[in-house]
Amino acid sequence: MAKTDFKDYYSILGLSKGVSGEEIKRVYRKLARKYHPDMNPGDRKAEARFKEVNEAYEVLSDPEKRKKYDQFGQYWKQVGSAGGGWPGGSSGSTMDFSEFDFSQYASFEDFISTLLGRNSSPGGNNSGRKKTNTYNKNTGWPGGFNDGFYGPSGFNSPKWPTSLNLEAEITLTFAEAFRGTQKRVGSGEVLIPPGVKSGSKIRVKGRGQLDQNTQQRGDLYLNVEIKSHSFYQFEGDNLLCEVPITPDEAVLGTSIEVPTPDGIVNINVPAGIRSGQSLRLRGKGWPKPKSEERTDQLVKIIITAPKNITSLEKECYEKIKANRTFDPRSHLKNVSL
C-alpha cells in the first residue's frame, strides 16, 4: 500500500493518538449520528464520511488492532497477531522489528525487498535507502505477520482482515421500548423487540457493508438509547416510580391510585409507612427479553407535608402536637462518639 493510500484513523475521528477508548467511543457515536444516511438522505459525501468513520472506529475500538496500527502505521494490516519470528524461516531465529522506521518505505513490498537484501529495479524506491532496522535473536517478532500472508512456497497476495459490520445509534421513547416498534434505519425497516433498554445492542443481519468480491454483507448493530420519562425510571431490571402521600395518610394508612404501564391500579399503603419505603407491584414492570414475563414495578412512597394549610388544619395539627406520645428522636439521646 502506498503512502498516499494510508488512512489516519485518528485524524478521521478528530482525535490524538493517546486518547482513551471511552473517548473514541463517544466521538464515534457523535460522528456516526451526524453522517448517518438517515440524517443525510441522498448525500453521497456524508455516506462516504459515514463509512470512513465506521472503518476508523472498527480499528481503534479493537485493542489488538489499535496496538498494531499504532506500531506499524500504514503497514498494520500486513502484520499479524501471532508471534514466533519470521514466517517460513529456516534458521528458527526470531527478529525484533520494534525499532524499524517503517515510514521510510514507500510500500510493503519495498520493506520486504530491503529486509531480504533484494535489489530493486533501476530507479526503484530502494536505491540508496538507509536501513535503520535492528535484528535481535532474543526478543523475537513483536507482532508477527498473518499466518495466511505467506504461502508454503513463497509470498502470496495478502489477506486483508476487514469487518463489514456497521454500528449506529437509535433513540426510542419509553413507550416504543416497552411495547416494541418498527423503525426505518437507512433504506429499510428494523423491528425493535419489546423490552430493550439503554445499552442494549440489536443485531440486524445482512444490513452491513457489502463485500464487492464475495457479495456478502456484514451486520448492522444498533446501540439503543431510551429517552427519560417524567414518571418512570429504572432500578436494575425493575421499573421505579415515586408517589407522594400526606402525613395523615402515612399515620392512618390509606388506599391510593398508582399509574402502571397497563393503566391505573389501587394499592394499599399500610399505616405507619416510612418516607422512602417502596411497595412492590409484581409483574407490572418492564418486559423481559424473549419472554412474556415482566419484572416488578416499585412504588417509592414519599411523605409530603403541605406548605399551605387552612386555619382548621393548623388547629388540628396543633392538637396532635400537644397530645402526641411518639418521639421519633428518642434514640438520639444516647448517641455519642
Backbone torsions as a table, in degrees:
resi	resn	phi	psi	omega
1	MET	NA	128.0	-178.8
2	ALA	-73.9	159.0	-179.4
3	LYS	-57.5	-35.1	-176.9
4	THR	-67.8	-17.7	179.2
5	ASP	-88.3	-6.8	-174.6
6	PHE	-70.0	133.0	178.2
7	LYS	-106.5	123.2	177.1
8	ASP	-86.6	97.3	-175.1
9	TYR	-65.0	-31.3	177.4
10	TYR	-65.0	-43.5	179.1
11	SER	-65.6	-36.4	179.2
12	ILE	-59.5	-38.6	179.3
13	LEU	-90.3	-4.2	179.8
14	GLY	71.8	35.9	-175.6
15	LEU	-123.8	163.7	175.1
16	SER	-95.6	166.1	-171.1
17	LYS	-65.0	-34.6	-175.5
18	GLY	-89.1	16.1	-175.4
19	VAL	-67.8	152.8	-178.9
20	SER	-78.0	161.4	178.5
21	GLY	-63.8	-36.1	178.9
22	GLU	-65.1	-38.9	179.0
23	GLU	-67.6	-38.2	176.8
24	ILE	-60.2	-44.3	-179.6
25	LYS	-65.2	-41.5	-178.9
26	ARG	-63.9	-47.1	-178.9
27	VAL	-66.7	-39.5	179.0
28	TYR	-59.1	-46.4	-179.0
29	ARG	-60.9	-39.4	179.6
30	LYS	-64.0	-46.7	-178.5
31	LEU	-70.2	-38.9	179.7
32	ALA	-61.9	-38.9	177.3
33	ARG	-67.3	-39.5	-177.2
34	LYS	-65.6	-41.9	-174.0
35	TYR	-102.8	7.5	-178.2
36	HIS	-60.3	140.0	179.8
37	PRO	-53.7	-31.4	178.8
38	ASP	-65.0	-31.0	-179.7
39	MET	-86.4	-15.3	-176.8
40	ASN	-136.5	62.2	-176.6
41	PRO	-59.6	127.5	177.4
42	GLY	80.0	0.8	-178.6
43	ASP	-92.2	101.7	-176.8
44	ARG	-67.8	-33.1	178.4
45	LYS	-65.5	-42.7	177.7
46	ALA	-64.8	-38.3	178.4
47	GLU	-63.9	-42.2	178.1
48	ALA	-65.8	-39.7	178.3
49	ARG	-65.0	-38.5	179.0
50	PHE	-61.7	-44.6	178.6
51	LYS	-64.7	-38.8	179.8
52	GLU	-64.4	-42.5	178.9
53	VAL	-64.5	-41.2	178.6
54	ASN	-65.3	-38.8	179.1
55	GLU	-64.3	-42.8	179.4
56	ALA	-64.4	-42.3	-178.8
57	TYR	-68.0	-37.2	-179.4
58	GLU	-59.5	-32.9	179.7
59	VAL	-85.4	-49.8	-172.9
60	LEU	-74.5	-19.3	178.5
61	SER	-83.5	-13.1	179.0
62	ASP	-97.6	114.0	-175.4
63	PRO	-54.4	-40.7	-178.4
64	GLU	-69.4	-45.7	179.0
65	LYS	-63.7	-40.5	-179.1
66	ARG	-65.0	-38.5	178.7
67	LYS	-61.2	-45.4	178.7
68	LYS	-67.5	-38.2	179.5
69	TYR	-64.0	-42.4	179.3
70	ASP	-65.3	-35.1	-175.4
71	GLN	-83.2	-42.3	-170.7
72	PHE	-106.9	-4.1	175.4
73	GLY	57.2	-125.9	-173.8
74	GLN	-66.6	-11.3	-179.0
75	TYR	-103.8	11.7	-171.4
76	TRP	-63.4	-30.0	-178.7
77	LYS	-68.1	-27.5	-179.7
78	GLN	-81.3	-9.1	-176.5
79	VAL	-97.1	125.2	-177.4
80	GLY	-87.7	-176.9	-178.1
81	SER	-101.8	-12.6	-177.0
82	ALA	-90.0	139.9	178.1
83	GLY	-86.0	-162.6	174.0
84	GLY	110.3	12.2	173.7
85	GLY	87.6	-162.8	-177.0
86	TRP	-72.3	120.4	-177.4
87	PRO	-62.0	133.0	176.2
88	GLY	78.8	6.1	-179.2
89	GLY	-69.0	152.6	-176.2
90	SER	-100.4	-19.7	-175.3
91	SER	-88.1	-15.7	-179.8
92	GLY	81.3	-2.0	-179.4
93	SER	-76.4	158.2	178.6
94	THR	-115.4	160.5	-175.6
95	MET	-128.7	148.0	176.8
96	ASP	-110.1	112.2	-178.5
97	PHE	-105.9	17.2	-177.2
98	SER	-67.2	-18.8	-179.2
99	GLU	-102.5	10.2	176.9
100	PHE	-66.2	141.7	169.6
101	ASP	-94.7	86.0	-174.6
102	PHE	-66.1	-21.1	-176.5
103	SER	-68.4	-15.3	-177.5
104	GLN	-78.3	-11.4	-176.1
105	TYR	-99.2	134.7	-177.6
106	ALA	-78.1	-23.1	179.3
107	SER	-154.1	166.3	179.2
108	PHE	-67.9	-35.8	177.6
109	GLU	-62.9	-36.2	177.4
110	ASP	-62.6	-41.1	178.8
111	PHE	-62.9	-45.1	-179.5
112	ILE	-63.4	-43.6	-178.8
113	SER	-62.5	-42.5	178.8
114	THR	-65.2	-41.4	-178.3
115	LEU	-63.2	-39.2	-177.5
116	LEU	-90.3	1.0	177.5
117	GLY	77.1	21.9	178.5
118	ARG	-74.6	153.3	174.8
119	ASN	-97.0	131.3	177.6
120	SER	-79.9	167.7	178.2
121	SER	-66.2	157.7	-178.4
122	PRO	-52.5	128.8	-179.9
123	GLY	80.8	7.2	-178.2
124	GLY	-71.0	176.7	-175.0
125	ASN	-71.7	-15.2	-175.9
126	ASN	-85.1	-11.3	-170.5
127	SER	-58.1	120.3	174.0
128	GLY	66.2	18.8	-177.6
129	ARG	-73.1	138.7	177.4
130	LYS	-85.2	127.5	-178.7
131	LYS	-94.3	132.1	179.7
132	THR	-117.2	9.8	-177.2
133	ASN	-74.9	152.7	179.4
134	THR	-129.1	126.2	177.2
135	TYR	-91.0	146.8	179.2
136	ASN	-147.3	116.3	-177.0
137	LYS	-71.4	-21.2	-171.7
138	ASN	-89.1	-34.7	-172.9
139	THR	-87.5	-25.1	177.9
140	GLY	76.0	-177.0	-178.9
141	TRP	-80.1	119.7	-172.8
142	PRO	-68.1	-34.8	-178.2
143	GLY	-120.0	-29.2	-179.2
144	GLY	74.7	166.0	174.7
145	PHE	-103.6	157.1	178.4
146	ASN	-57.3	137.0	179.0
147	ASP	-58.2	-33.6	-177.1
148	GLY	-81.6	-1.8	-176.9
149	PHE	-75.0	-34.1	-177.7
150	TYR	-110.1	131.7	175.9
151	GLY	-84.4	173.8	-177.9
152	PRO	-66.8	-18.9	-175.8
153	SER	-118.4	16.5	178.1
154	GLY	147.2	-149.7	-175.7
155	PHE	-97.1	124.8	177.8
156	ASN	-109.8	177.3	177.4
157	SER	-66.5	142.3	-178.6
158	PRO	-70.4	151.5	173.6
159	LYS	-100.4	119.8	-175.1
160	TRP	-90.8	114.2	-178.5
161	PRO	-79.6	90.1	-179.4
162	THR	-115.1	151.9	177.8
163	SER	-105.2	135.2	178.8
164	LEU	-96.6	0.4	-178.2
165	ASN	-76.0	149.6	177.0
166	LEU	-123.7	155.1	174.2
167	GLU	-124.8	145.7	177.2
168	ALA	-151.4	160.5	177.9
169	GLU	-102.9	146.6	175.2
170	ILE	-135.7	131.1	-177.7
171	THR	-107.3	130.2	-177.5
172	LEU	-123.0	152.8	169.8
173	THR	-78.2	167.7	177.1
174	PHE	-59.3	-41.0	-178.0
175	ALA	-66.4	-42.1	179.7
176	GLU	-64.0	-42.3	-179.3
177	ALA	-69.9	-34.3	-178.9
178	PHE	-70.2	-48.2	-173.3
179	ARG	-90.7	-17.9	-170.5
180	GLY	86.9	154.5	-177.3
181	THR	-159.0	178.2	175.7
182	GLN	-123.0	126.2	-176.3
183	LYS	-123.6	146.4	174.1
184	ARG	-87.3	121.7	178.4
185	VAL	-126.0	118.4	-177.0
186	GLY	65.8	-124.1	-176.3
187	SER	-100.2	7.1	-177.1
188	GLY	-145.4	172.9	179.8
189	GLU	-91.1	145.7	177.5
190	VAL	-125.4	131.4	179.2
191	LEU	-88.5	120.3	178.7
192	ILE	-97.1	118.3	-177.6
193	PRO	-73.5	155.3	177.1
194	PRO	-64.4	146.0	172.2
195	GLY	92.3	8.5	176.2
196	VAL	-71.5	155.1	178.9
197	LYS	-132.8	168.8	176.1
198	SER	-58.6	131.3	-176.5
199	GLY	98.7	-14.2	175.9
200	SER	-67.0	150.1	177.5
201	LYS	-124.6	122.1	-178.1
202	ILE	-103.6	126.2	178.8
203	ARG	-95.4	124.6	176.8
204	VAL	-112.2	107.2	-174.2
205	LYS	-68.6	139.3	173.2
206	GLY	72.0	18.1	179.6
207	ARG	-113.4	17.1	177.8
208	GLY	-90.3	-156.4	-178.8
209	GLN	-77.8	154.1	-178.7
210	LEU	-95.8	129.6	172.5
211	ASP	-84.3	113.7	-175.8
212	GLN	-65.0	-24.5	-178.7
213	ASN	-80.0	-46.5	-176.3
214	THR	-97.8	-12.1	-176.1
215	GLN	61.3	24.2	176.0
216	GLN	-98.2	148.2	178.2
217	ARG	-111.0	145.8	173.1
218	GLY	-80.1	-168.3	-178.9
219	ASP	-109.9	158.8	175.5
220	LEU	-106.0	129.3	178.0
221	TYR	-111.9	120.9	-179.2
222	LEU	-100.1	121.0	175.8
223	ASN	-89.5	119.3	-171.6
224	VAL	-89.3	134.2	169.3
225	GLU	-125.6	136.5	179.7
226	ILE	-111.3	131.3	177.7
227	LYS	-65.3	145.9	179.5
228	SER	-66.6	152.7	-179.0
229	HIS	-113.6	149.8	-176.7
230	SER	-72.8	-20.1	-175.9
231	PHE	-121.6	-41.6	-176.4
232	TYR	-96.8	149.9	168.6
233	GLN	-148.7	171.7	-179.0
234	PHE	-97.0	140.8	166.5
235	GLU	-128.6	96.5	-170.6
236	GLY	67.5	-128.0	177.7
237	ASP	-90.3	-10.5	-176.7
238	ASN	-89.5	159.2	171.4
239	LEU	-87.8	143.7	179.5
240	LEU	-128.0	138.1	173.7
241	CYS	-140.1	158.6	177.9
242	GLU	-114.1	133.0	-179.8
243	VAL	-128.4	124.7	-179.9
244	PRO	-83.4	147.3	170.9
245	ILE	-134.2	162.4	-179.1
246	THR	-86.3	162.2	178.5
247	PRO	-57.0	-40.4	-179.3
248	ASP	-67.6	-34.2	176.5
249	GLU	-66.6	-35.8	178.6
250	ALA	-68.4	-37.9	-179.0
251	VAL	-73.7	-45.3	-172.4
252	LEU	-92.7	-17.7	-172.2
253	GLY	83.6	157.9	-176.6
254	THR	-166.3	176.0	172.2
255	SER	-118.5	130.3	-176.8
256	ILE	-128.6	157.6	176.1
257	GLU	-93.8	134.9	-178.2
258	VAL	-130.1	129.0	175.6
259	PRO	-69.4	141.1	172.2
260	THR	-131.6	167.6	176.4
261	PRO	-58.5	-19.9	179.7
262	ASP	-95.3	-4.8	-176.3
263	GLY	125.2	-173.1	-177.2
264	ILE	-77.6	136.1	173.0
265	VAL	-129.0	156.1	176.8
266	ASN	-100.1	134.0	175.9
267	ILE	-129.3	149.9	178.5
268	ASN	-91.4	128.4	176.2
269	VAL	-99.5	118.1	-176.9
270	PRO	-69.5	149.8	177.2
271	ALA	-62.2	141.0	177.3
272	GLY	81.2	15.6	-179.9
273	ILE	-65.2	146.9	179.5
274	ARG	-92.0	149.8	174.4
275	SER	-67.3	130.6	-177.4
276	GLY	97.7	-11.6	177.8
277	GLN	-73.1	145.3	-176.6
278	SER	-111.8	140.4	172.1
279	LEU	-105.8	146.3	-172.2
280	ARG	-110.0	127.5	171.7
281	LEU	-105.2	103.2	-173.5
282	ARG	-72.2	135.3	176.8
283	GLY	73.3	12.8	180.0
284	LYS	-107.4	10.0	-175.6
285	GLY	-94.1	-136.7	-171.5
286	TRP	-88.3	142.9	177.5
287	PRO	-61.5	138.4	175.6
288	LYS	-84.2	133.6	-178.2
289	PRO	-56.6	138.1	177.5
290	LYS	55.8	35.8	-179.5
291	SER	-153.7	155.8	175.6
292	GLU	-91.1	-2.1	179.6
293	GLU	-82.8	162.9	178.3
294	ARG	-132.4	157.1	176.4
295	THR	-77.5	-168.3	-177.5
296	ASP	-100.6	159.2	171.1
297	GLN	-106.8	125.1	179.3
298	LEU	-99.4	127.1	-179.7
299	VAL	-106.4	106.4	-178.8
300	LYS	-86.4	120.4	-177.0
301	ILE	-86.6	128.5	177.6
302	ILE	-119.5	113.8	178.1
303	ILE	-77.6	120.1	-173.4
304	THR	-117.8	119.8	178.3
305	ALA	-81.9	137.0	179.3
306	PRO	-70.6	142.2	178.7
307	LYS	-86.1	-35.7	-178.8
308	ASN	-118.2	120.6	-179.5
309	ILE	-128.5	157.4	178.6
310	THR	-78.2	169.4	179.0
311	SER	-64.5	-34.4	178.5
312	LEU	-68.2	-42.7	178.1
313	GLU	-62.6	-40.5	179.0
314	LYS	-63.7	-40.4	179.0
315	GLU	-62.6	-41.7	179.0
316	CYS	-65.1	-41.1	177.5
317	TYR	-64.5	-36.6	178.0
318	GLU	-64.4	-39.3	178.3
319	LYS	-66.0	-41.3	178.2
320	ILE	-62.1	-42.6	-179.7
321	LYS	-62.0	-42.8	-177.9
322	ALA	-68.9	-28.3	-175.6
323	ASN	-108.4	6.7	-175.9
324	ARG	-71.4	136.9	177.1
325	THR	-106.4	-16.2	-177.2
326	PHE	-85.4	128.8	176.4
327	ASP	-118.6	103.6	-176.6
328	PRO	-70.8	-9.5	-178.3
329	ARG	-110.8	15.1	-177.4
330	SER	-62.2	-31.8	-177.5
331	HIS	-73.0	-13.5	-178.0
332	LEU	-77.2	-14.5	-177.0
333	LYS	-66.9	-24.3	-177.6
334	ASN	-100.0	7.2	-179.3
335	VAL	-78.6	132.3	177.0
336	SER	-152.1	168.5	177.5
337	LEU	-75.7	NA	NA
